[in-house]
C-alpha cells in the first residue's frame, strides 16, 4: 500500500480523476485490509482552510484515497483483438491514432492504465484473470429519479445529459438513447444526470454530501447514511439521511437519492 505521507496533492487529483471514470465498470481496489469493489468517490473541503479530503467508498467501508490502489491492466497487456477494437474507436490521421471520447471510455471499461499510474505506484497491476468478462460485476451507473431530476430543473440545472424524461400522451417516458440534451433546449424535457453529476453541481453551490456504509452484528446486513453540510462549514452537519438495505449498491443509491432530494428542497 501507498503511505499517506508519500502522496502529494497532484497525485491525489490524478488518481481521483482516473478512478472516477472507471467506477461504473466494476473497478477492484486494494485497501489496507482487503481487496474490494469501489462504488463511489467523494471530494470535500477539510476542516482547515485550504485543505481537501478525497475518499473512496467500497462495498465494505470508506477509505481515504491515500489508502486505495486500483487494479489496472498495463497497456502492453492489450491483445491484438482488443487493440483492433480500441483503434476503431480512436480518431486517426495518416495512420496515427488519437484518443477520442469513445476510446477513453473503452480504456476505462477495460481498466487499461493509459495514465501510467502503475509505474508511479498509484495503482497495482491486475492479475491476468481479474477483469475477464465473465468475472466482472458491472455496477450500473445510477441516474437521478424523475422526482430529483424535476427538482434540479426547477433549481436551474442545465448541464448536458444523455438521459431525460418527457411526457408523451400523458405518459412519463424515460429516454436513455445517448443523445445529449439540456433542459434549456426543450421545455418539455427534464434531463436526468447521474448521481455523481448532481452532487458535483451541488458542490459548486457550496453543498456537500458524504455517504458512509455501516455494518451491524449480522455481517449480511448493511445500512447507509449520508451527512449534508455546507462546504465552507464541514463541521456543521445540517442533516442526516439513512437507508437500510441488504444490497450494498441499492443502499448507496438510495441514500444519495434522499440526500439530493433534501438538499434541493431545503438548501437551494
Backbone as CSV, one residue per row, in Angstrom:
resi,resn,N_x,N_y,N_z,CA_x,CA_y,CA_z,C_x,C_y,C_z
1,UNK,0.829,-1.209,0.000,0.000,0.000,0.000,0.865,1.261,0.000
2,UNK,0.287,2.351,-0.537,0.960,3.639,-0.536,0.785,4.289,0.830
3,UNK,1.822,4.838,1.390,1.710,5.555,2.650,1.185,6.953,2.379
4,UNK,0.290,7.408,3.260,-0.352,8.703,3.074,0.660,9.831,2.924
5,UNK,1.766,9.743,3.659,2.739,10.834,3.672,3.468,10.959,2.345
6,UNK,3.408,9.936,1.487,4.176,9.997,0.249,3.341,10.486,-0.930
7,UNK,2.032,10.618,-0.764,1.188,11.006,-1.881,0.950,12.513,-1.874
8,UNK,1.458,13.198,-2.875,1.268,14.639,-2.962,-0.122,14.937,-3.526
9,UNK,-0.556,16.188,-3.387,-1.895,16.568,-3.827,-2.094,16.314,-5.316
10,UNK,-1.060,16.545,-6.106,-1.155,16.309,-7.557,-1.469,14.842,-7.853
11,UNK,-0.858,13.934,-7.088,-1.130,12.503,-7.266,-2.557,12.163,-6.850
12,UNK,-3.021,12.774,-5.773,-4.394,12.536,-5.326,-5.390,12.948,-6.405
13,UNK,-5.164,14.114,-6.998,-6.073,14.610,-8.035,-6.037,13.703,-9.265
14,UNK,-4.842,13.236,-9.629,-4.710,12.346,-10.782,-5.441,11.032,-10.541
15,UNK,-5.270,10.481,-9.348,-5.917,9.220,-9.006,-7.434,9.388,-8.956
16,UNK,-7.890,10.491,-8.377,-9.330,10.770,-8.316,-9.920,10.878,-9.723
17,UNK,-9.246,11.585,-10.591,-9.730,11.753,-11.971,-9.788,10.420,-12.695
18,UNK,-8.754,9.601,-12.514,-8.698,8.319,-13.216,-9.770,7.356,-12.702
19,UNK,-9.871,7.241,-11.391,-10.815,6.295,-10.799,-12.258,6.662,-11.112
20,UNK,-12.560,7.972,-11.120,-13.939,8.413,-11.312,-14.532,7.925,-12.630
21,UNK,-13.686,7.764,-13.648,-14.178,7.304,-14.945,-14.359,5.798,-15.036
22,UNK,-13.950,5.081,-13.997,-13.980,3.610,-14.051,-15.010,2.981,-13.109
23,UNK,-15.556,3.764,-12.193,-16.385,3.201,-11.123,-17.521,2.338,-11.653
24,UNK,-18.194,2.794,-12.709,-19.365,2.060,-13.193,-18.993,0.782,-13.932
25,UNK,-17.686,0.496,-14.078,-17.251,-0.697,-14.814,-16.692,-1.789,-13.899
26,UNK,-17.028,-1.731,-12.625,-16.632,-2.817,-11.730,-15.168,-2.781,-11.345
27,UNK,-14.686,-1.645,-10.845,-13.269,-1.482,-10.506,-12.937,-2.177,-9.186
28,UNK,-11.876,-2.963,-9.194,-11.359,-3.594,-7.973,-10.207,-2.756,-7.432
29,UNK,-10.166,-2.621,-6.103,-9.108,-1.840,-5.468,-8.522,-2.619,-4.304
30,UNK,-7.283,-2.265,-3.977,-6.621,-2.817,-2.803,-6.696,-1.781,-1.687
31,UNK,-7.043,-2.218,-0.473,-7.126,-1.345,0.698,-6.210,-1.914,1.781
32,UNK,-6.055,-1.218,2.897,-5.170,-1.746,3.951,-5.595,-3.101,4.491
33,UNK,-6.863,-3.478,4.303,-7.360,-4.696,4.918,-7.709,-5.800,3.919
34,UNK,-8.103,-5.438,2.709,-8.529,-6.449,1.749,-8.714,-5.823,0.367
35,UNK,-9.036,-6.670,-0.604,-9.462,-6.188,-1.909,-10.966,-5.962,-1.864
36,UNK,-11.445,-4.974,-2.617,-12.867,-4.637,-2.559,-13.315,-4.040,-3.889
37,UNK,-14.627,-3.952,-4.064,-15.210,-3.264,-5.213,-15.400,-1.797,-4.860
38,UNK,-14.937,-0.910,-5.726,-15.120,0.523,-5.487,-16.459,0.950,-6.085
39,UNK,-17.272,1.641,-5.297,-18.595,2.021,-5.788,-18.839,3.527,-5.764
40,UNK,-17.891,4.324,-5.288,-18.091,5.765,-5.286,-16.855,6.515,-4.831
41,UNK,-16.800,7.803,-5.201,-15.724,8.687,-4.780,-16.339,9.986,-4.279
42,UNK,-15.758,10.539,-3.223,-16.248,11.784,-2.639,-15.070,12.745,-2.461
43,UNK,-15.269,13.994,-2.893,-14.268,15.042,-2.672,-14.923,16.145,-1.840
44,UNK,-14.249,16.568,-0.762,-14.834,17.582,0.119,-13.730,18.420,0.750
45,UNK,-14.103,19.624,1.170,-13.151,20.504,1.849,-12.860,19.985,3.240
46,UNK,-11.639,20.230,3.710,-11.261,19.819,5.054,-11.682,20.836,6.090
47,UNK,-11.403,20.527,7.339,-11.773,21.427,8.432,-10.906,22.681,8.434
48,UNK,-9.658,22.546,8.005,-8.769,23.702,7.939,-8.854,24.343,6.559
49,UNK,-8.752,25.647,6.511,-8.845,26.366,5.253,-7.760,25.902,4.283
50,UNK,-8.159,25.625,3.047,-7.205,25.225,2.019,-6.936,23.746,1.959
51,UNK,-7.501,22.970,2.912,-7.306,21.516,2.881,-8.485,20.844,2.184
52,UNK,-8.248,19.637,1.697,-9.270,18.918,0.938,-9.133,17.427,1.204
53,UNK,-10.279,16.755,1.329,-10.296,15.313,1.527,-10.888,14.636,0.294
54,UNK,-10.280,13.510,-0.097,-10.840,12.677,-1.163,-10.960,11.267,-0.605
55,UNK,-12.176,10.739,-0.630,-12.435,9.409,-0.082,-12.969,8.477,-1.159
56,UNK,-12.627,7.208,-1.012,-13.178,6.172,-1.880,-14.140,5.305,-1.093
57,UNK,-15.307,5.025,-1.661,-16.326,4.224,-0.985,-16.328,2.832,-1.602
58,UNK,-16.033,1.824,-0.808,-16.058,0.444,-1.294,-17.303,-0.249,-0.766
59,UNK,-17.496,-1.505,-1.197,-18.659,-2.250,-0.713,-18.443,-2.759,0.709
60,UNK,-17.348,-2.353,1.344,-17.090,-2.751,2.732,-17.039,-1.546,3.662
61,UNK,-16.323,-0.484,3.266,-16.284,0.731,4.072,-15.640,1.854,3.263
62,UNK,-15.497,3.031,3.891,-14.921,4.203,3.232,-13.454,4.359,3.620
63,UNK,-12.608,4.693,2.634,-11.174,4.870,2.886,-10.706,6.193,2.274
64,UNK,-9.711,6.845,2.875,-9.088,7.986,2.205,-8.382,7.511,0.942
65,UNK,-8.281,8.375,-0.030,-7.722,7.979,-1.319,-6.274,7.503,-1.188
66,UNK,-5.580,7.954,-0.149,-4.197,7.521,0.064,-4.110,6.055,0.465
67,UNK,-5.241,5.455,0.861,-5.267,4.042,1.263,-5.866,3.138,0.188
68,UNK,-6.005,3.683,-1.028,-6.629,2.912,-2.112,-5.681,2.823,-3.301
69,UNK,-5.543,1.640,-3.841,-4.822,1.445,-5.101,-5.700,0.627,-6.044
70,UNK,-6.071,1.182,-7.181,-6.881,0.422,-8.133,-6.044,-0.648,-8.833
71,UNK,-6.687,-1.739,-9.194,-6.045,-2.762,-10.012,-6.285,-2.416,-11.479
72,UNK,-5.200,-2.178,-12.224,-5.302,-1.799,-13.628,-4.466,-2.730,-14.505
73,UNK,-4.778,-2.728,-15.788,-4.042,-3.543,-16.760,-3.028,-2.670,-17.503
74,UNK,-1.773,-3.078,-17.577,-0.799,-2.308,-18.365,-1.226,-2.248,-19.832
75,UNK,-0.935,-1.142,-20.497,-1.273,-1.016,-21.918,-0.610,-2.115,-22.733
76,UNK,0.560,-2.576,-22.287,1.293,-3.613,-23.020,0.584,-4.963,-22.988
77,UNK,-0.402,-5.119,-22.085,-1.116,-6.395,-21.995,-2.300,-6.490,-22.952
78,UNK,-2.532,-5.437,-23.729,-3.653,-5.423,-24.669,-3.440,-6.471,-25.764
79,UNK,-4.432,-7.302,-25.980,-4.337,-8.329,-27.017,-4.552,-7.704,-28.393
80,UNK,-4.216,-8.442,-29.445,-4.413,-7.940,-30.806,-5.885,-7.668,-31.079
81,UNK,-6.728,-8.538,-30.596,-8.172,-8.357,-30.776,-8.650,-7.090,-30.073
82,UNK,-8.161,-6.869,-28.863,-8.533,-5.672,-28.127,-7.973,-4.424,-28.800
83,UNK,-6.739,-4.509,-29.292,-6.123,-3.354,-29.946,-6.916,-2.937,-31.186
84,UNK,-7.388,-3.932,-31.918,-8.181,-3.653,-33.119,-9.496,-2.970,-32.736
85,UNK,-10.111,-3.457,-31.675,-11.369,-2.865,-31.189,-11.138,-1.438,-30.702
86,UNK,-10.032,-1.235,-30.016,-9.675,0.089,-29.488,-9.415,1.085,-30.610
87,UNK,-8.650,0.673,-31.620,-8.306,1.570,-32.728,-9.529,2.008,-33.531
88,UNK,-10.537,1.169,-33.575,-11.764,1.527,-34.293,-12.467,2.716,-33.639
89,UNK,-12.226,2.899,-32.347,-12.878,3.979,-31.613,-12.031,5.248,-31.572
90,UNK,-10.759,5.128,-31.954,-9.850,6.287,-31.942,-10.065,7.164,-33.174
91,UNK,-9.689,8.425,-33.048,-9.559,9.286,-34.215,-8.201,8.987,-34.850
92,UNK,-8.119,9.027,-36.163,-6.841,8.715,-36.812,-6.515,9.758,-37.880
93,UNK,-5.229,9.953,-38.080,-4.753,10.899,-39.091,-3.492,10.319,-39.707
94,UNK,-3.604,9.870,-40.973,-2.478,9.245,-41.680,-1.850,8.123,-40.859
95,UNK,-2.698,7.268,-40.321,-2.204,6.091,-39.615,-1.782,6.336,-38.185
96,UNK,-1.908,7.581,-37.711,-1.584,7.898,-36.319,-2.893,7.988,-35.542
97,UNK,-2.962,7.271,-34.431,-4.204,7.192,-33.669,-4.198,8.171,-32.504
98,UNK,-5.335,8.833,-32.339,-5.520,9.774,-31.237,-6.763,9.356,-30.449
99,UNK,-6.680,9.494,-29.136,-7.824,9.106,-28.322,-9.022,10.020,-28.561
100,UNK,-10.194,9.418,-28.594,-11.460,10.131,-28.666,-12.207,9.893,-27.357
101,UNK,-13.368,10.516,-27.208,-14.181,10.282,-26.015,-14.544,8.808,-25.913
102,UNK,-14.905,8.205,-27.053,-15.299,6.791,-27.054,-14.129,5.870,-26.720
103,UNK,-12.939,6.193,-27.229,-11.793,5.318,-26.964,-11.345,5.420,-25.505
104,UNK,-11.437,6.614,-24.923,-11.110,6.775,-23.500,-12.094,5.980,-22.649
105,UNK,-13.366,6.042,-23.009,-14.374,5.283,-22.265,-14.103,3.784,-22.380
106,UNK,-13.661,3.328,-23.562,-13.323,1.917,-23.762,-12.142,1.519,-22.879
107,UNK,-11.127,2.376,-22.799,-9.970,2.096,-21.949,-10.376,2.015,-20.474
108,UNK,-11.274,2.907,-20.063,-11.769,2.859,-18.683,-12.535,1.563,-18.423
109,UNK,-13.385,1.183,-19.374,-14.213,-0.014,-19.206,-13.368,-1.279,-19.110
110,UNK,-12.230,-1.286,-19.794,-11.343,-2.454,-19.780,-10.181,-2.284,-18.803
111,UNK,-10.210,-1.176,-18.065,-9.253,-0.922,-16.976,-7.788,-0.922,-17.427
112,UNK,-7.531,-0.317,-18.581,-6.148,-0.157,-19.027,-5.535,1.094,-18.406
113,UNK,-4.267,1.012,-18.076,-3.554,2.073,-17.371,-2.956,3.062,-18.367
114,UNK,-3.796,3.881,-18.998,-3.312,4.820,-20.023,-2.726,6.089,-19.417
115,UNK,-2.828,6.253,-18.106,-2.204,7.399,-17.434,-0.914,7.005,-16.705
116,UNK,-0.478,5.780,-16.885,0.768,5.288,-16.266,0.758,5.415,-14.750
117,UNK,-0.325,4.976,-14.136,-0.406,5.005,-12.683,0.400,3.892,-12.039
118,UNK,0.552,2.764,-12.731,1.302,1.639,-12.161,2.771,2.002,-11.954
119,UNK,3.474,2.567,-12.960,4.875,2.960,-12.728,5.033,4.011,-11.632
120,UNK,3.975,4.811,-11.399,4.040,5.839,-10.359,3.661,5.298,-8.986
121,UNK,3.380,3.983,-8.911,2.975,3.325,-7.664,1.635,3.836,-7.137
122,UNK,0.805,4.378,-8.023,-0.535,4.813,-7.650,-1.571,3.727,-7.926
123,UNK,-1.171,2.693,-8.665,-2.064,1.582,-8.982,-1.253,0.293,-8.979
124,UNK,-1.964,-0.829,-8.900,-1.342,-2.145,-8.932,-1.695,-2.847,-10.234
125,UNK,-0.783,-3.686,-10.714,-1.074,-4.456,-11.923,-2.098,-5.545,-11.602
126,UNK,-3.154,-5.567,-12.369,-4.239,-6.520,-12.113,-3.805,-7.934,-12.476
127,UNK,-4.174,-8.925,-11.642,-3.943,-10.319,-12.030,-4.598,-10.597,-13.375
128,UNK,-4.037,-11.524,-14.112,-4.443,-11.741,-15.500,-5.939,-12.013,-15.658
129,UNK,-6.538,-12.737,-14.718,-7.938,-13.118,-14.889,-8.916,-12.230,-14.129
130,UNK,-8.433,-11.129,-13.522,-9.311,-10.319,-12.673,-10.453,-9.688,-13.451
131,UNK,-10.182,-9.194,-14.650,-11.195,-8.458,-15.397,-11.709,-9.210,-16.617
132,UNK,-11.633,-10.525,-16.582,-12.255,-11.290,-17.661,-13.752,-11.030,-17.630
133,UNK,-14.360,-10.986,-18.816,-15.755,-10.566,-18.923,-16.690,-11.375,-18.041
134,UNK,-16.409,-12.678,-17.908,-17.325,-13.498,-17.115,-17.117,-13.320,-15.617
135,UNK,-16.101,-12.511,-15.233,-15.842,-12.305,-13.808,-16.153,-10.881,-13.365
136,UNK,-16.382,-9.990,-14.320,-16.622,-8.599,-13.957,-18.052,-8.419,-13.468
137,UNK,-18.212,-7.812,-12.307,-19.525,-7.461,-11.807,-19.757,-5.993,-12.139
138,UNK,-20.564,-5.747,-13.151,-20.782,-4.378,-13.593,-21.650,-3.633,-12.579
139,UNK,-21.262,-2.434,-12.256,-22.056,-1.582,-11.384,-22.807,-0.602,-12.268
140,UNK,-24.107,-0.721,-12.263,-24.919,0.141,-13.114,-24.847,1.579,-12.606
141,UNK,-24.463,2.487,-13.489,-24.355,3.883,-13.092,-25.745,4.414,-12.773
142,UNK,-25.897,4.997,-11.606,-27.209,5.430,-11.146,-27.537,6.829,-11.663
143,UNK,-28.740,6.974,-12.204,-29.234,8.269,-12.671,-30.319,8.769,-11.724
144,UNK,-30.503,10.061,-11.705,-31.487,10.659,-10.812,-32.902,10.234,-11.203
145,UNK,-33.718,10.029,-10.202,-35.120,9.728,-10.433,-35.812,10.950,-11.024
146,UNK,-37.022,10.751,-11.522,-37.775,11.881,-12.084,-38.013,12.951,-11.027
147,UNK,-38.304,12.531,-9.797,-38.565,13.485,-8.715,-37.360,14.393,-8.481
148,UNK,-36.154,13.804,-8.433,-34.941,14.598,-8.217,-34.596,15.397,-9.473
149,UNK,-34.756,14.786,-10.657,-34.462,15.487,-11.907,-35.346,16.716,-12.069
150,UNK,-36.605,16.598,-11.679,-37.534,17.727,-11.765,-37.105,18.850,-10.832
151,UNK,-36.685,18.490,-9.615,-36.192,19.492,-8.670,-34.949,20.197,-9.216
152,UNK,-34.052,19.420,-9.812,-32.841,20.010,-10.389,-33.187,21.030,-11.472
153,UNK,-34.130,20.680,-12.326,-34.536,21.602,-13.393,-35.115,22.877,-12.801
154,UNK,-35.961,22.737,-11.771,-36.571,23.903,-11.124,-35.519,24.821,-10.500
155,UNK,-34.395,24.224,-10.049,-33.342,24.998,-9.387,-32.290,25.526,-10.351
156,UNK,-32.465,25.246,-11.662,-31.566,25.832,-12.656,-30.525,24.907,-13.247
157,UNK,-30.597,23.607,-12.970,-29.636,22.663,-13.559,-29.798,22.651,-15.075
158,UNK,-28.687,22.850,-15.802,-28.769,22.904,-17.271,-27.521,22.303,-17.921
159,UNK,-26.989,21.223,-17.325,-25.833,20.548,-17.908,-26.297,19.535,-18.965
160,UNK,-25.392,19.211,-19.895,-25.715,18.216,-20.922,-25.821,16.825,-20.301
161,UNK,-26.885,16.101,-20.646,-27.102,14.746,-20.140,-27.578,13.840,-21.268
162,UNK,-27.286,12.561,-21.144,-27.725,11.593,-22.155,-29.039,10.922,-21.765
163,UNK,-29.509,11.163,-20.539,-30.794,10.625,-20.082,-31.763,11.792,-19.841
164,UNK,-33.018,11.583,-20.174,-34.010,12.617,-19.868,-35.406,12.003,-19.800
165,UNK,-36.303,12.738,-19.138,-37.710,12.349,-19.021,-38.553,13.301,-19.863
166,UNK,-39.639,12.795,-20.403,-40.603,13.635,-21.105,-41.958,12.952,-21.075
167,UNK,-42.996,13.736,-21.304,-44.348,13.178,-21.353,-44.774,12.979,-22.799
168,UNK,-45.306,11.831,-23.095,-45.880,11.535,-24.401,-47.262,10.928,-24.179
169,UNK,-48.293,11.627,-24.693,-49.682,11.186,-24.491,-49.970,10.994,-23.008
170,UNK,-49.539,11.989,-22.222,-49.765,11.998,-20.768,-49.054,10.860,-20.033
171,UNK,-48.104,10.209,-20.683,-47.348,9.137,-20.040,-45.886,9.566,-19.894
172,UNK,-45.337,9.383,-18.696,-43.945,9.751,-18.442,-43.019,8.705,-19.059
173,UNK,-42.129,9.150,-19.948,-41.195,8.258,-20.647,-39.768,8.644,-20.293
174,UNK,-38.927,7.655,-20.017,-37.505,7.898,-19.764,-36.705,7.491,-20.992
175,UNK,-35.915,8.416,-21.531,-35.086,8.137,-22.703,-33.629,7.961,-22.273
176,UNK,-33.018,6.910,-22.775,-31.607,6.623,-22.464,-30.859,6.326,-23.758
177,UNK,-31.085,7.166,-24.778,-30.555,6.881,-26.108,-29.154,7.428,-26.360
178,UNK,-28.545,8.042,-25.348,-27.173,8.517,-25.510,-27.040,9.846,-26.225
179,UNK,-28.163,10.471,-26.634,-28.123,11.764,-27.317,-28.117,12.871,-26.255
180,UNK,-27.168,13.788,-26.361,-27.046,14.834,-25.353,-28.210,15.829,-25.443
181,UNK,-28.692,16.227,-24.291,-29.800,17.173,-24.222,-29.595,18.091,-23.029
182,UNK,-30.204,19.270,-23.087,-30.195,20.225,-21.975,-31.626,20.631,-21.650
183,UNK,-31.848,21.001,-20.416,-33.180,21.473,-20.037,-33.583,22.725,-20.807
184,UNK,-32.604,23.599,-21.099,-32.905,24.860,-21.778,-33.248,24.670,-23.254
185,UNK,-32.902,23.509,-23.827,-33.149,23.272,-25.242,-34.583,22.836,-25.518
186,UNK,-35.222,22.240,-24.550,-36.578,21.723,-24.749,-37.320,21.810,-23.419
187,UNK,-38.312,22.709,-23.362,-39.028,22.923,-22.108,-39.866,21.712,-21.714
188,UNK,-40.095,20.799,-22.660,-40.906,19.614,-22.372,-40.059,18.465,-21.814
189,UNK,-38.739,18.609,-21.847,-37.851,17.565,-21.342,-37.325,17.922,-19.954
190,UNK,-36.978,16.878,-19.232,-36.366,17.048,-17.913,-35.156,16.124,-17.866
191,UNK,-33.957,16.694,-17.966,-32.752,15.861,-18.039,-32.491,15.161,-16.713
192,UNK,-31.914,13.964,-16.818,-31.621,13.143,-15.638,-30.124,12.874,-15.569
193,UNK,-29.385,13.654,-14.774,-27.944,13.418,-14.643,-27.662,12.212,-13.758
194,UNK,-26.418,11.759,-13.761,-26.021,10.721,-12.809,-25.980,11.337,-11.415
195,UNK,-25.988,10.477,-10.414,-25.873,10.975,-9.047,-24.588,11.772,-8.867
196,UNK,-23.496,11.293,-9.479,-22.218,11.985,-9.338,-22.278,13.390,-9.942
197,UNK,-22.951,13.533,-11.105,-23.095,14.850,-11.732,-23.916,15.783,-10.845
198,UNK,-24.992,15.251,-10.285,-25.855,16.070,-9.435,-25.108,16.533,-8.184
199,UNK,-24.323,15.641,-7.578,-23.555,16.034,-6.386,-22.479,17.050,-6.738
200,UNK,-21.874,16.913,-7.928,-20.875,17.890,-8.364,-21.517,19.263,-8.554
201,UNK,-22.732,19.286,-9.109,-23.469,20.536,-9.308,-23.773,21.188,-7.960
202,UNK,-24.139,20.378,-6.978,-24.403,20.907,-5.640,-23.121,21.432,-4.987
203,UNK,-22.001,20.741,-5.229,-20.726,21.216,-4.659,-20.379,22.609,-5.175
204,UNK,-20.718,22.882,-6.422,-20.480,24.216,-6.976,-21.321,25.268,-6.262
205,UNK,-22.342,24.826,-5.551,-23.228,25.715,-4.795,-23.013,25.559,-3.286
206,UNK,-21.825,25.078,-2.924,-21.373,25.021,-1.524,-22.083,23.951,-0.698
207,UNK,-22.644,22.939,-1.338,-23.347,21.887,-0.603,-22.628,20.559,-0.807
208,UNK,-22.256,19.925,0.289,-21.553,18.645,0.224,-22.420,17.512,0.744
209,UNK,-22.257,16.342,0.127,-22.946,15.128,0.560,-21.884,14.041,0.723
210,UNK,-21.808,13.443,1.900,-20.828,12.390,2.157,-21.558,11.139,2.652
211,UNK,-21.623,10.089,1.824,-22.251,8.836,2.264,-21.273,7.970,3.044
212,UNK,-21.817,7.091,3.883,-20.975,6.176,4.648,-21.727,4.872,4.865
213,UNK,-21.020,3.757,4.716,-21.624,2.451,4.932,-21.388,1.997,6.365
214,UNK,-22.386,1.320,6.936,-22.291,0.835,8.306,-22.640,-0.650,8.336
215,UNK,-21.940,-1.395,9.153,-22.252,-2.808,9.332,-22.983,-2.999,10.659
216,UNK,-23.654,-4.137,10.790,-24.358,-4.469,12.018,-23.754,-5.753,12.585
217,UNK,-24.336,-6.261,13.655,-23.848,-7.510,14.222,-24.041,-8.669,13.241
218,UNK,-25.025,-8.536,12.377,-25.231,-9.510,11.305,-24.424,-9.054,10.096
219,UNK,-23.329,-9.753,9.717,-22.459,-9.287,8.636,-23.148,-9.209,7.281
220,UNK,-24.345,-9.824,7.161,-25.060,-9.782,5.886,-25.924,-8.532,5.764
221,UNK,-26.065,-7.805,6.837,-26.900,-6.609,6.834,-26.044,-5.351,6.890
222,UNK,-26.385,-4.394,6.031,-25.703,-3.115,5.994,-26.756,-2.013,6.102
223,UNK,-26.314,-0.820,6.455,-27.165,0.330,6.201,-26.260,1.503,5.838
224,UNK,-26.830,2.440,5.100,-26.089,3.604,4.640,-26.613,4.859,5.327
225,UNK,-25.735,5.789,5.549,-26.141,7.124,5.987,-25.420,8.138,5.099
226,UNK,-25.911,9.344,5.098,-25.227,10.428,4.380,-25.420,11.708,5.178
227,UNK,-24.342,12.439,5.357,-24.447,13.740,6.021,-24.402,14.837,4.961
228,UNK,-25.133,15.897,5.231,-25.243,17.029,4.300,-24.745,18.271,5.027
229,UNK,-23.907,19.054,4.365,-23.302,20.208,5.037,-22.895,21.241,3.997
230,UNK,-22.642,22.464,4.460,-22.067,23.491,3.592,-20.557,23.266,3.536
231,UNK,-19.992,23.323,2.344,-18.571,23.009,2.177,-17.662,23.953,2.965
232,UNK,-18.103,25.184,3.150,-17.263,26.114,3.909,-17.445,25.963,5.418
233,UNK,-18.358,25.051,5.837,-18.553,24.748,7.257,-18.753,23.234,7.421
234,UNK,-17.746,22.426,7.068,-17.923,20.968,7.080,-18.178,20.386,8.464
235,UNK,-17.850,21.128,9.515,-18.067,20.640,10.873,-19.529,20.805,11.321
236,UNK,-20.300,21.589,10.580,-21.678,21.897,10.957,-22.632,21.059,10.096
237,UNK,-22.972,19.851,10.566,-23.826,18.953,9.799,-25.261,19.468,9.810
238,UNK,-25.818,19.648,8.628,-27.171,20.199,8.513,-28.247,19.124,8.630
239,UNK,-27.940,17.926,8.126,-28.966,16.889,8.101,-28.319,15.529,7.841
240,UNK,-28.941,14.474,8.369,-28.546,13.098,8.083,-29.706,12.375,7.412
241,UNK,-29.395,11.497,6.483,-30.401,10.598,5.926,-29.886,9.169,6.073
242,UNK,-30.799,8.205,6.123,-30.434,6.804,6.341,-31.165,5.914,5.333
243,UNK,-30.525,4.823,4.958,-31.106,3.876,4.012,-30.690,2.460,4.389
244,UNK,-31.592,1.684,5.032,-31.273,0.277,5.316,-31.413,-0.557,4.049
245,UNK,-30.493,-1.457,3.816,-30.570,-2.305,2.627,-29.636,-3.492,2.769
246,UNK,-30.092,-4.657,2.330,-29.232,-5.831,2.308,-28.373,-5.853,1.056
247,UNK,-28.713,-4.994,0.103,-27.936,-4.883,-1.124,-27.100,-3.612,-1.041
248,UNK,-25.773,-3.755,-1.093,-24.880,-2.609,-0.876,-25.098,-1.510,-1.903
249,UNK,-25.216,-1.879,-3.188,-25.349,-0.881,-4.246,-26.683,-0.158,-4.143
250,UNK,-27.775,-0.911,-3.926,-29.089,-0.285,-3.804,-29.131,0.663,-2.607
251,UNK,-28.488,0.265,-1.512,-28.454,1.120,-0.335,-27.711,2.419,-0.594
252,UNK,-26.599,2.326,-1.300,-25.814,3.523,-1.647,-26.623,4.463,-2.527
253,UNK,-27.236,3.913,-3.586,-28.021,4.749,-4.491,-29.224,5.360,-3.781
254,UNK,-29.833,4.589,-2.873,-30.999,5.084,-2.155,-30.681,6.250,-1.246
255,UNK,-29.562,6.169,-0.541,-29.225,7.248,0.383,-28.790,8.501,-0.382
256,UNK,-28.169,8.340,-1.546,-27.812,9.504,-2.368,-29.064,10.198,-2.886
257,UNK,-30.066,9.420,-3.329,-31.338,9.995,-3.775,-31.964,10.834,-2.666
258,UNK,-31.996,10.280,-1.457,-32.574,11.007,-0.324,-31.829,12.314,-0.057
259,UNK,-30.495,12.238,-0.095,-29.672,13.413,0.206,-29.840,14.488,-0.870
260,UNK,-29.911,14.083,-2.121,-30.121,15.048,-3.212,-31.477,15.734,-3.054
261,UNK,-32.493,14.947,-2.784,-33.843,15.488,-2.645,-33.899,16.500,-1.499
262,UNK,-33.328,16.149,-0.360,-33.339,17.070,0.781,-32.582,18.362,0.428
263,UNK,-31.414,18.237,-0.164,-30.586,19.400,-0.476,-31.300,20.353,-1.426
264,UNK,-31.950,19.782,-2.433,-32.638,20.625,-3.428,-33.882,21.280,-2.852
265,UNK,-34.589,20.563,-1.990,-35.824,21.113,-1.418,-35.551,22.132,-0.316
266,UNK,-34.523,21.893,0.495,-34.317,22.699,1.702,-33.197,23.727,1.617
267,UNK,-32.205,23.496,0.737,-30.990,24.313,0.806,-30.763,25.215,-0.406
268,UNK,-31.534,25.028,-1.460,-31.344,25.879,-2.658,-32.645,26.611,-2.972
